[in-house]
């Protein structure tokens, strides 16, 4: 099941709970490592709060698994921009390889596009040259035109990836929102030649769901996007389900 193996290699294995602690982060990192040790692909990254970046870096040292940090007042974005930027700077200093930030959906809903652009640009600058994933929280934007416009703003402000959701509200990832975001990425690539990554996240727990997002990406953007540099899925339970499916495949 080559598609399932590829999807496993594109997962950001995630824990973002108030109950996260040292033991839980260590266990998550060891779980990520265990996939590779059992002959499966390593996940692309482990995604944690900034407080746990240093610990995750230590646990994953030498594996090639990246450490992503949600930073900038995740999941609400409802803090002063100065404080949000400082949190990003902290995560980078702790060793984060990637930053997942959220936009201010309230400002986007009010039509304050300049604020949304400026906040992304400020966090882009704070993140320096590491990968920046911009979370739109499409379930709060709701309207297709708003999702499209937020995608365009995020890309123009410096996003390396655009991401559907925090996973903290419903609906989280939807195929309708994903299609809009993929179309924006396609149009941007056709105009500029620059490839922007895509990350559906939130509520994707079954291999069949993940496969639909993966195939949508292939259909709209092409096979060049089908690796961890341009495609991610944010998930926690999905990795185990994929491993089970891969392991159950008959061998020739």
C-alpha positions, -999 to +999 in steps of 0.1 A: +000+000+000+024+026-013-001+055-009-006+047+028+032+045+033+036+079+016+009+095+037+025+081+069+057+099+059+038+132+056+021+131+090+027+158+117+022+136+147+005+160+171-004+165+207-018+199+217-036+195+249-036+213+282-026+180+298+006+177+278+036+170+300+071+157+299+061+120+299+035+125+272+059+143+249+086+117+254+060+089+246+049+107+215+085+111+202+092+075+210+061+065+191+072+085+161+106+068+162+090+033+166+074+035+131+108+038+114+123+011+137+096-013+126+103-008+089+076+018+083+083+054+073+091+079+100+064+107+103+075+140+089+073+159+122+062+159+158+040+190+166+039+204+201+035+236+221+066+258+223+073+247+259+081+212+247+102+220+217+136+215+234+125+182+249+112+169+215+144+180+198+164+160+223+142+129+219+142+130+181+179+138+177+194+120+147+161+106+134+154+133+107+120+138+123+113+175+125+099+194+154+070+217+146+057+242+172+023+259+173+031+295+182+015+329+182-014+324+206-026+291+192-055+282+188-074+315+191-048+341+179-064+364+204-033+380+219-014+412+211+007+407+180+038+417+199+033+388+223+025+364+195+057+373+178+077+368+210+063+333+213+074+325+178+109+339+186+110+317+217+100+286+198+127+292+172+153+298+199+142+265+215+151+247+183+118+244+163+122+234+127+088+246+117+062+270+130+024+266+127+007+299+133-030+310+133-044+340+116-068+364+134-101+351+121-120+379+137-100+405+117-105+385+086-143+383+092-143+421+097-126+426+064-093+439+079-071+422+053-042+445+060-040+433+096-040+397+086-013+403+060+009+423+085+006+397+113+016+369+090+045+390+076+056+398+112+056+361+122+073+352+089+101+376+099+103+362+134+104+326+121+134+335+100+141+308+074+123+279+089+090+265+075+060+286+083+025+269+081-004+294+083-036+281+098-067+296+083-093+279+106-116+274+077-145+263+099-147+298+113-142+316+080-169+294+065-176+313+032-157+300+002-147+336-008-132+342+026-113+309+026-100+318-009-090+353+001-073+342+033-053+316+014-041+343-011-032+367+018-013+340+036+008+331+005+015+367-004+026+374+032+052+346+032+035+313+041+054+281+031+023+261+038-014+269+042-033+247+067-070+242+071-075+240+109-063+240+144-083+209+152-099+227+181-133+236+165-158+219+143-159+216+114-121+212+111-107+200+078-132+196+051-128+186+015-146+217+003-121+240+020-092+219+009-103+222-027-104+260-025-070+261-009-055+237-035-069+259-063-053+290-048-019+272-046-023+260-082-031+295-094-001+309-075+022+283-089+010+290-125+017+327-120+050+326-101+064+291-104+066+290-066+053+259-049+033+263-016+026+234+007-008+222+019-018+208+053-052+195+061-056+190+098-083+182+123-106+152+124-086+131+099-083+098+117-091+071+091-068+061+063-096+064+037-101+101+047-064+108+045-062+091+011-090+114-003-070+145+007-039+130-007-056+122-040-072+156-042-038+171-039-024+149-067-054+157-089-052+195-086-015+201-080+002+170-094+027+144-081+053+170-073+033+179-042+031+143-029+060+144-003+065+159+031+081+191+017+048+201+002+021+179+018+013+173+055-015+159+075-019+170+111-031+140+131-027+119+162-047+087+157-042+084+120-006+072+122-017+040+141-045+033+117-022+037+087+004+014+103-023-012+109-034-010+072+001-012+059+010-042+081-022-061+071-013-059+034-003-093+020+033-096+009+041-111-025 
